[in-house]
Structure formats: C-alpha cells, structure tokens
Amino acid sequence: MAIAIARCARATRPSSGCRSNWPSSCHLFLHCLAASGLADQAREAVGNKDWIVHSQAVGDGRQALRYLAPYVYRVAISNRRLVQCESGPDGLGRVTFTYRKSGSQRWRAMTVTAEEFIRRFLQHVLPRGLQKVRHFGFAHPRTNVDHAWLEMLVTVTLNSVYVLVVAAPAWPVSPPPTCPTCGGALTYQGFLAASQERCMPTDTS
C-alpha cells in the first residue's frame, strides 16, 4: 500500500476541495487514500489510536558516522563478497553473499532471492542530483586558506607546541622529456636554428 500511495502522490494532483492551508504533502496523501478507498480504514487504524512518543539521546553521532563512513567512496557491496548466484527450485534467482554483524569480526553467509538482493542494493543508491560529500570552508577545493596557517591556528587552539620552520619553498621540478617510441629519457644535445627558407612567410596570394 505504501508503494501505491507513493506512486499516486507523484502522478496525481490534489482535488480543489482540499483545504488550502494544509501542506501539499497532506493534500496528496489524503487524496490518494480517498482515490484508493482506504481513507476510512486509515482513520480507524491510525486516527483513533493513542500514540506514545518515545525519544532518547543517541549520543554525538559517532556511531552513525562510523556506519556511514564506509559508504562514502565505496559501493554497498563488493564483488568479492558475492559467493554464489544460482536458480532456486521455484525458478527465482538466489544470491549468496557474506556479511558481518555490527561489533563482530566473523563473516557469515546469507542467501536471499535476487529481487530481495536488488531491493537491498538499491537502498544505497542516491537520488539523481544528490551529492554524497560536500566540502565547505577550508576544505573547499577553491579555498584560499593557507594550510600552514590553518595548522598553526589548530595547534595553538589545542594548547600544543607549534614549531615554525622557515625555509624557502622548493622549486617544482618538471619531469624530463621522454622518447615517444621507446619511452626513454631524452637528453639535451644542442640547439638547431631554423633555416632561412623556413623562416620566410609563405605567399598565399
């Protein structure tokens, strides 16, 4: 039912009889419930129930950061964790992969249907246009902040000892030219001036 409501909410506009002071999401949700004939069931099952809100502190976010960090530059599952892909007795595909429980170092094997495996994998696919990582401030690629100055500020803020080493920056050394045929390094042998005929402009009249 949730999938049907979500599809209806994308494709259907609310009716003109809805109250205009409600958010648009409520318009779409109520309209889709009425169109599917589930409005009365939803009011009886949800509207007349006493809800108890339970909230508690979840810490400073380190556990969430530890969980999300591996997904920043990697996919949800690597190929080496895929153990077997075969057809089941009911004609549906079966995928066996290895996983590791949170807080455990032992790898376990799990077998699910191909449809369930795809469903789990697509939960880690970001919507189009959503950038996974954004860098702000001094971490932005176009920042003009001197990293040595930033390092000094962080060190002083943490009451640590900052050692200032004054030295001239090293000149960048460009790699020597290489031979396009064998790839070996080319050495400078001399300078050959262009001939007089090659230096004369060409008459194109």
Beta strands, then each sheet from edge to edge (+ up, - down):
strand 1: 82-87
strand 2: 93-100
strand 3: 107-113
sheet 1: 1+ 2- 3+
end
